[in-house]
Amino acid sequence: MPADSDMVNQIVEAVQKGERYRHVHSDLVHRLAAAELAHGRNAKEAVKAVRSKLHQVGGAYLELFFPVGRWFAELPDLPAGLDDPKLQAFCLTAMQHHASTRERLKDLPSFFETILRPLAPIHSVLDLACGLNPLAQPWMPLAPDAVYHACDIYADMLELVRAFQSHIQRAGQVFSCDLTAETPACPAQLAFLLKTIPCLEQLDKEIAAHLLNEIPADHLLVSFPVRSLGGRSKGMLQNYEAHFHDLVAGKNWRIQRFIFSNELAFLISR
Ligand SMILES: C[S@@+](CC[C@H](N)C(=O)[O-])C[C@H]1O[C@@H](n2cnc3c(N)ncnc32)[C@H](O)[C@@H]1O
């Protein structure tokens, strides 16, 4: 039975009273609330279940309070050149505040360079479920006039990404989006789906195959974590590698594999 819309709205409102849930893409919160009610949960249980799901897919990676005010104050005084050490230092500090980019920092000097150099200079990027990864642009082999689109479910985090894009005068859209409900239609030479498939599969088990088929890009860089947020590996490399091969079985795509200290990556070209 479809959930009562007033009840759904009440659950959404209650979920979004929490500081870390306030900025999450509303359509996603609505959908999760309706699904919990449809499963027969009462309002209190539904609020708890929705928050728990949002924590698993995104909140666990973010620090509760990132110093957005300080970043907005610092950014205008920084040079705009991506090769400038002061701008790079700002990016490195900011990326520490999202677990996913923090884990990549050690490999950052080689990660994009190793994988993407044969495609360079890259003219357009679609960074899906981006987190703070757009701040890694100084380490990507992009054309100076490249277009960079980025999306995620956190509006407040995207504000910083948008301010950064504007500061470095990078063209492209930065937008809030639930990838389990829509595939962004911005065509690009290269799309990133970095360490995100396991999060999305907690919302929709079938989503990965669908996205791999639908993302409008010639090349797709997909990656998986090889350690949990707590630092344990628990066979993750083998499991995600097997899962990826299941997802691309039967596709006539060229696939290259890369392994870094915290991340298993595949470049799909089609
Ligand atoms: C493990 S992090 C990866 C972040 C970034 N791609 C990286 O590798 O640094 C997963 C990201 O997926 C985002 N996310 C979770 N569910 C999403 C959804 N339904 N649609 C879009 N983004 C989502 C989270 O907010 C989080 O930033």
The ligand as an SDF file (V2000), in Angstrom:
LIG
                    3D

 27 29  0  0  0  0  0  0  0  0999 V2000
   32.5410    6.5160   -0.5790 C   0  0  0  0  0  0  0  0  0  0  0  0
   32.0480    8.1230   -0.9550 S   0  0  0  0  0  0  0  0  0  0  0  0
   32.9430    8.4260   -2.4590 C   0  0  0  0  0  0  0  0  0  0  0  0
   33.1540    9.9070   -2.7250 C   0  0  0  0  0  0  0  0  0  0  0  0
   34.0130   10.2170   -3.9630 C   0  0  0  0  0  0  0  0  0  0  0  0
   33.4730    9.5980   -5.1490 N   0  0  0  0  0  0  0  0  0  0  0  0
   35.4270    9.7530   -3.7400 C   0  0  0  0  0  0  0  0  0  0  0  0
   35.7870    8.6570   -4.1890 O   0  0  0  0  0  0  0  0  0  0  0  0
   36.1870   10.4620   -3.0820 O   0  0  0  0  0  0  0  0  0  0  0  0
   30.4280    7.8790   -1.5540 C   0  0  0  0  0  0  0  0  0  0  0  0
   29.7130    9.1540   -1.9790 C   0  0  0  0  0  0  0  0  0  0  0  0
   28.4560    8.7920   -2.5350 O   0  0  0  0  0  0  0  0  0  0  0  0
   27.5190    9.8010   -2.1900 C   0  0  0  0  0  0  0  0  0  0  0  0
   26.1960    9.1890   -2.3540 N   0  0  0  0  0  0  0  0  0  0  0  0
   25.6080    8.2600   -1.5650 C   0  0  0  0  0  0  0  0  0  0  0  0
   24.4070    7.9350   -2.0490 N   0  0  0  0  0  0  0  0  0  0  0  0
   24.2240    8.6600   -3.1890 C   0  0  0  0  0  0  0  0  0  0  0  0
   23.1630    8.7440   -4.1360 C   0  0  0  0  0  0  0  0  0  0  0  0
   22.0580    8.0210   -3.9980 N   0  0  0  0  0  0  0  0  0  0  0  0
   23.3210    9.5650   -5.1960 N   0  0  0  0  0  0  0  0  0  0  0  0
   24.4450   10.3170   -5.3280 C   0  0  0  0  0  0  0  0  0  0  0  0
   25.4780   10.2690   -4.4560 N   0  0  0  0  0  0  0  0  0  0  0  0
   25.3620    9.4510   -3.3980 C   0  0  0  0  0  0  0  0  0  0  0  0
   27.9030   10.1470   -0.7620 C   0  0  0  0  0  0  0  0  0  0  0  0
   27.4130   11.3800   -0.3250 O   0  0  0  0  0  0  0  0  0  0  0  0
   29.4370   10.1040   -0.8440 C   0  0  0  0  0  0  0  0  0  0  0  0
   29.9720   11.3790   -1.1520 O   0  0  0  0  0  0  0  0  0  0  0  0
  1  2  1  0
  2  3  1  0
  2 10  1  0
  3  4  1  0
  4  5  1  0
  5  6  1  0
  5  7  1  0
  7  8  2  0
  7  9  1  0
 10 11  1  0
 11 12  1  0
 11 26  1  0
 12 13  1  0
 13 14  1  0
 13 24  1  0
 14 15  1  0
 14 23  1  0
 15 16  2  0
 16 17  1  0
 17 18  1  0
 17 23  2  0
 18 19  1  0
 18 20  2  0
 20 21  1  0
 21 22  2  0
 22 23  1  0
 24 25  1  0
 24 26  1  0
 26 27  1  0
M  CHG  2   2   1   9  -1
M  END
$$$$
